[in-house]
Amino acid sequence: MINIKTKNTKPTGRTTPPPKKCLLAIGYPTDEPLTYRYETIGYFPTKTAAKKEFAERREKRPDLLFLILETNADPRAVVYQKFADALEQ
């Protein structure tokens, strides 16, 4: 039996980053072409959960669009602030 020791062993697996909380907004088409009215749906623990909620709604209306924004966005992010404010109202 041969016993070999290595000095520089690297970990074999990668660490998974923690899930990012996000805000989901869904765009509904208007009468004007290529124009959508967005409605803030809510906060979700992960992007996957937000996409699942969107998929359930899209089954009923296939013409919807979605926008997922991370909740730890830059405070100067105007779009995020507008959707967050709409959710609080």
Backbone as JSON, one array per atom type, in Angstrom:
{
  "sequence": "MINIKTKNTKPTGRTTPPPKKCLLAIGYPTDEPLTYRYETIGYFPTKTAAKKEFAERREKRPDLLFLILETNADPRAVVYQKFADALEQ",
  "N": [[0.84, -1.16, 0.0], [0.52, 2.2, -0.84], [1.16, 5.28, 0.6], [0.24, 8.44, 0.06], [0.66, 11.82, 0.6], [-0.74, 14.97, 0.1], [0.1, 18.38, -0.17], [-1.18, 20.71, -1.01], [-4.28, 20.71, -1.17], [-7.33, 21.25, -2.73], [-10.67, 22.33, -2.08], [-13.32, 20.22, -3.15], [-15.96, 20.81, -3.82], [-18.16, 23.52, -4.7], [-19.16, 26.45, -2.96], [-22.49, 27.33, -2.45], [-24.07, 30.32, -3.25], [-26.07, 32.39, -1.05], [-29.68, 32.49, -1.34], [-31.25, 35.16, -3.16], [-33.37, 37.67, -2.12], [-36.29, 38.99, -3.71], [-38.29, 41.25, -5.72], [-41.32, 41.04, -7.41], [-42.8, 42.1, -10.39], [-45.47, 42.33, -12.65], [-46.19, 42.72, -16.07], [-48.94, 43.92, -17.81], [-50.53, 43.89, -20.96], [-51.49, 46.85, -22.77], [-53.9, 48.86, -24.62], [-52.39, 50.17, -26.49], [-49.8, 49.52, -28.87], [-47.0, 47.48, -27.96], [-46.9, 48.41, -25.33], [-47.0, 48.25, -21.84], [-48.65, 47.85, -18.68], [-47.49, 47.84, -15.51], [-47.83, 45.85, -12.6], [-47.2, 45.58, -9.2], [-46.46, 42.61, -7.61], [-45.39, 41.3, -5.3], [-43.05, 40.52, -2.6], [-40.54, 37.98, -2.77], [-38.86, 35.04, -1.56], [-36.88, 33.9, -3.15], [-35.56, 34.02, -6.53], [-36.46, 31.91, -8.02], [-38.88, 31.22, -6.77], [-40.35, 33.51, -7.38], [-40.44, 33.33, -10.17], [-41.96, 31.02, -10.4], [-44.45, 31.85, -9.42], [-45.03, 33.73, -11.41], [-45.2, 32.02, -13.63], [-47.5, 30.56, -13.02], [-49.44, 32.55, -13.24], [-49.1, 33.2, -15.9], [-50.08, 31.04, -17.25], [-52.78, 31.5, -17.41], [-52.88, 33.91, -18.78], [-51.11, 34.32, -21.5], [-49.8, 36.53, -22.59], [-48.36, 38.08, -20.82], [-45.69, 39.94, -19.22], [-42.67, 39.86, -17.21], [-40.9, 41.28, -14.41], [-38.18, 41.03, -12.4], [-36.73, 42.15, -9.52], [-33.91, 42.55, -7.45], [-34.05, 42.75, -3.9], [-32.09, 43.98, -2.43], [-31.21, 46.12, -3.85], [-29.48, 48.96, -5.24], [-29.96, 51.99, -3.48], [-30.44, 54.14, -5.1], [-31.78, 53.15, -7.23], [-34.26, 53.81, -9.21], [-36.44, 52.55, -10.47], [-36.86, 50.24, -8.9], [-37.56, 51.46, -6.45], [-39.99, 52.71, -7.13], [-41.68, 50.51, -7.64], [-41.57, 49.24, -5.13], [-42.69, 51.21, -3.49], [-45.28, 51.27, -4.56], [-46.19, 48.8, -3.76], [-46.41, 49.09, -1.02], [-48.58, 50.76, -0.73]],
  "CA": [[0.0, 0.0, 0.0], [1.29, 3.43, -0.94], [0.53, 6.37, 1.32], [0.67, 9.7, -0.54], [0.04, 13.01, 1.2], [-0.6, 16.17, -0.73], [0.14, 19.59, 0.65], [-2.13, 21.72, -1.5], [-5.54, 20.13, -1.63], [-8.39, 22.24, -2.9], [-11.99, 21.75, -1.84], [-13.89, 19.69, -4.39], [-17.26, 21.42, -4.14], [-18.29, 24.98, -4.63], [-20.17, 26.9, -2.02], [-23.63, 27.94, -3.12], [-24.4, 31.62, -2.65], [-27.41, 32.39, -0.46], [-30.7, 33.0, -2.27], [-31.46, 36.6, -3.12], [-34.77, 38.08, -2.06], [-36.59, 39.82, -4.87], [-39.6, 41.87, -5.9], [-41.89, 40.65, -8.7], [-43.8, 42.96, -11.02], [-45.97, 41.71, -13.88], [-46.67, 43.68, -17.05], [-50.15, 43.58, -18.55], [-50.57, 44.7, -22.18], [-52.52, 47.88, -22.88], [-54.44, 48.97, -25.98], [-51.34, 50.68, -27.37], [-48.84, 48.46, -29.19], [-45.74, 47.41, -27.22], [-47.01, 49.16, -24.08], [-47.46, 47.4, -20.74], [-48.91, 48.46, -17.38], [-46.91, 46.92, -14.53], [-48.44, 45.74, -11.28], [-46.3, 44.95, -8.24], [-47.1, 41.44, -7.03], [-44.93, 41.14, -3.92], [-41.68, 40.08, -2.32], [-40.37, 36.54, -2.77], [-37.58, 34.68, -0.95], [-35.9, 33.56, -4.19], [-35.99, 34.29, -7.91], [-37.2, 30.72, -8.46], [-40.25, 31.35, -6.26], [-40.99, 34.57, -8.16], [-40.71, 32.79, -11.51], [-43.05, 30.05, -10.27], [-45.67, 32.66, -9.33], [-45.28, 34.28, -12.74], [-45.62, 30.92, -14.52], [-48.9, 30.25, -12.71], [-50.27, 33.61, -13.81], [-48.96, 33.21, -17.36], [-50.93, 29.98, -17.79], [-54.09, 32.1, -17.7], [-52.68, 35.0, -19.76], [-49.76, 34.13, -22.07], [-49.21, 37.77, -23.1], [-47.77, 38.84, -19.72], [-44.24, 40.08, -19.07], [-42.33, 39.96, -15.79], [-39.71, 42.02, -14.02], [-37.75, 40.6, -11.07], [-35.7, 43.05, -9.02], [-33.37, 42.14, -6.16], [-34.46, 43.7, -2.86], [-30.93, 44.73, -1.92], [-30.75, 46.97, -4.96], [-28.93, 50.27, -4.91], [-31.04, 52.91, -3.11], [-30.68, 55.08, -6.19], [-32.5, 52.46, -8.29], [-35.57, 54.47, -9.26], [-37.47, 51.58, -10.83], [-37.14, 49.42, -7.72], [-38.27, 52.29, -5.46], [-41.37, 52.93, -7.58], [-42.44, 49.28, -7.41], [-41.65, 49.02, -3.68], [-43.67, 52.17, -2.97], [-46.61, 50.83, -4.99], [-46.56, 47.63, -2.96], [-46.74, 49.55, 0.33], [-49.85, 51.5, -0.74]],
  "C": [[0.89, 1.24, 0.0], [0.51, 4.54, -0.25], [1.09, 7.69, 0.76], [-0.08, 10.84, 0.13], [0.28, 14.19, 0.27], [-0.69, 17.4, 0.17], [-0.96, 20.57, 0.25], [-3.39, 21.05, -2.04], [-6.6, 21.21, -1.66], [-9.73, 21.57, -2.59], [-12.62, 21.32, -3.17], [-15.2, 20.36, -4.78], [-17.23, 22.92, -4.03], [-19.35, 25.33, -3.58], [-21.27, 27.61, -2.79], [-23.94, 29.28, -2.46], [-25.81, 31.58, -2.06], [-28.43, 32.93, -1.45], [-30.91, 34.49, -2.07], [-32.96, 36.89, -3.1], [-35.05, 39.03, -3.21], [-38.03, 40.31, -4.85], [-40.08, 41.51, -7.3], [-42.92, 41.67, -9.15], [-44.19, 42.31, -12.35], [-46.55, 42.79, -14.78], [-47.86, 43.15, -17.81], [-50.21, 44.46, -19.79], [-51.72, 45.71, -22.14], [-53.03, 47.91, -24.32], [-53.4, 49.46, -26.98], [-50.34, 49.57, -27.66], [-47.54, 48.61, -28.39], [-45.74, 48.24, -25.93], [-47.62, 48.26, -23.02], [-47.66, 48.23, -19.49], [-48.45, 47.45, -16.34], [-47.63, 47.01, -13.19], [-47.45, 45.01, -10.37], [-47.04, 43.81, -7.57], [-46.68, 41.23, -5.58], [-43.48, 40.74, -3.84], [-41.64, 38.56, -2.28], [-38.99, 36.2, -2.22], [-36.49, 34.36, -1.97], [-36.45, 33.95, -5.56], [-36.81, 33.12, -8.44], [-38.66, 30.79, -8.0], [-41.01, 32.42, -7.05], [-41.34, 34.07, -9.56], [-41.85, 31.78, -11.48], [-44.39, 30.78, -10.2], [-46.03, 33.24, -10.69], [-45.79, 33.2, -13.69], [-47.08, 30.55, -14.28], [-49.84, 31.29, -13.31], [-50.24, 33.6, -15.33], [-49.77, 32.09, -18.01], [-52.29, 30.54, -18.2], [-54.0, 33.17, -18.78], [-51.27, 34.91, -20.33], [-49.09, 35.41, -22.56], [-48.56, 38.62, -22.01], [-46.25, 38.91, -19.82], [-43.93, 40.13, -17.58], [-41.04, 40.74, -15.61], [-39.39, 41.58, -12.59], [-36.58, 41.48, -10.66], [-35.22, 42.57, -7.66], [-33.7, 43.2, -5.11], [-33.29, 44.48, -2.29], [-30.33, 45.6, -3.02], [-30.22, 48.3, -4.42], [-30.08, 51.23, -4.56], [-31.36, 53.93, -4.19], [-31.45, 54.44, -7.34], [-33.95, 52.94, -8.31], [-36.68, 53.46, -9.55], [-37.85, 50.73, -9.63], [-37.95, 50.22, -6.7], [-39.72, 52.51, -5.85], [-42.22, 51.69, -7.33], [-42.6, 48.99, -5.92], [-42.67, 49.97, -3.05], [-45.09, 51.77, -3.34], [-47.09, 49.65, -4.17], [-47.0, 48.04, -1.56], [-48.09, 50.26, 0.39], [-51.03, 50.59, -0.64]]
}
